[in-house]
Amino acid sequence: MNEQHLQRGNLLWESSRMFLPEHKQALLLRKEELKKVEKPKLDEQELQEIGLIVLDSLKHELYVKITYWSEGFFRELIGIIDKVDLQLKRIKIRMDEEMDFIAIDCLKSVDRME
């Protein structure tokens, strides 16, 4: 065999360094998957505190900041509680011109806005 042919160094693997767009997208998706968090489980006391703030917002039309879980990530909304639907276990939030529904079991926190 040719001695020079065997001492190519890293050139032997040089052709395997290509990175397809599909590989890049798969890696980005994997990074996003690793950032996801589990759905929060609130104890009875936390649910009672959230319930009091929600009722205040419902009665007196006060703005609240809601932190909730959605598809592995925490999101925030600022608005007024418009309705509490105990049958469907969700709350309806009014934000300027929009309305949104959030499941009660996805809530992380509800804070009064000053």
C-alpha positions as CSV (number, residue, x, y, z in Angstrom):
1,M,0.0,0.0,0.0
2,N,1.0,3.5,-0.5
3,E,2.3,5.1,2.8
4,Q,1.2,8.5,1.8
5,H,-2.3,7.2,1.2
6,L,-2.6,5.9,4.8
7,Q,-1.3,9.1,6.4
8,R,-4.0,11.4,5.2
9,G,-4.9,12.5,8.7
10,N,-8.5,13.8,9.1
11,L,-9.1,13.9,5.3
12,L,-10.5,10.3,5.5
13,W,-13.6,11.7,7.2
14,E,-13.8,15.0,5.5
15,S,-16.7,13.9,3.2
16,S,-18.9,13.1,6.2
17,R,-18.9,16.7,7.5
18,M,-21.9,17.8,5.5
19,F,-24.9,19.1,7.4
20,L,-28.3,18.7,5.6
21,P,-31.1,21.2,6.2
22,E,-33.1,18.4,7.6
23,H,-30.4,17.7,10.2
24,K,-30.4,21.3,11.3
25,Q,-34.2,21.4,11.6
26,A,-34.2,18.2,13.6
27,L,-31.6,19.6,16.0
28,L,-33.5,22.9,16.5
29,L,-36.7,20.9,17.2
30,R,-34.8,18.8,19.7
31,K,-33.5,21.9,21.5
32,E,-37.1,23.2,21.7
33,E,-38.3,19.9,23.1
34,L,-35.6,20.0,25.8
35,K,-36.8,23.5,26.9
36,K,-40.4,22.2,27.6
37,V,-41.6,22.0,31.2
38,E,-44.2,19.9,32.8
39,K,-47.8,21.1,33.6
40,P,-47.9,22.7,37.0
41,K,-49.8,21.0,39.9
42,L,-51.1,23.5,42.4
43,D,-52.0,22.6,45.9
44,E,-55.3,23.6,47.6
45,Q,-54.0,26.8,49.1
46,E,-52.6,28.1,45.8
47,L,-55.9,27.3,44.1
48,Q,-57.8,29.2,46.8
49,E,-55.5,32.3,46.4
50,I,-56.0,32.2,42.7
51,G,-59.7,31.8,43.1
52,L,-59.9,35.0,45.3
53,I,-58.0,37.1,42.8
54,V,-60.1,35.7,39.9
55,L,-63.3,36.6,41.8
56,D,-62.1,40.1,42.5
57,S,-61.3,40.6,38.8
58,L,-64.7,39.2,37.8
59,K,-66.7,41.4,40.3
60,H,-64.7,44.6,40.0
61,E,-63.3,44.4,36.5
62,L,-59.7,44.6,37.7
63,Y,-56.8,43.8,35.4
64,V,-54.8,40.6,36.3
65,K,-51.7,39.1,34.9
66,I,-52.2,35.4,34.3
67,T,-49.3,32.9,33.9
68,Y,-50.4,29.6,32.4
69,W,-49.0,26.5,30.9
70,S,-49.5,25.8,27.2
71,E,-47.9,23.0,25.2
72,G,-44.8,22.7,27.4
73,F,-44.2,26.4,27.9
74,F,-45.4,29.1,30.3
75,R,-47.2,32.1,28.7
76,E,-48.6,35.3,30.2
77,L,-51.7,37.3,29.5
78,I,-53.0,40.6,30.9
79,G,-56.7,41.2,31.0
80,I,-59.9,41.1,32.9
81,I,-61.7,37.9,33.9
82,D,-65.0,37.8,32.1
83,K,-66.4,34.4,33.1
84,V,-65.5,31.3,35.1
85,D,-67.0,28.2,33.5
86,L,-67.0,25.5,36.2
87,Q,-68.5,22.8,33.9
88,L,-65.8,23.1,31.3
89,K,-63.2,24.0,33.9
90,R,-61.9,27.1,32.2
91,I,-61.9,30.9,32.6
92,K,-62.6,33.5,29.9
93,I,-60.3,36.5,29.8
94,R,-61.1,39.8,28.0
95,M,-58.1,41.6,26.6
96,D,-58.9,44.9,24.8
97,E,-60.7,43.6,21.7
98,E,-59.9,39.9,22.1
99,M,-61.2,37.0,24.2
100,D,-59.3,33.9,25.3
101,F,-60.1,30.8,27.3
102,I,-57.6,29.1,29.7
103,A,-58.1,25.8,31.4
104,I,-58.1,26.1,35.1
105,D,-55.7,23.1,35.5
106,C,-53.2,24.9,33.3
107,L,-52.9,28.0,35.6
108,K,-49.7,28.7,37.3
109,S,-50.4,32.1,38.9
110,V,-52.8,35.0,38.8
111,D,-51.6,38.4,40.1
112,R,-53.4,41.7,40.5
113,M,-52.1,44.5,38.4
114,E,-51.4,47.8,40.1
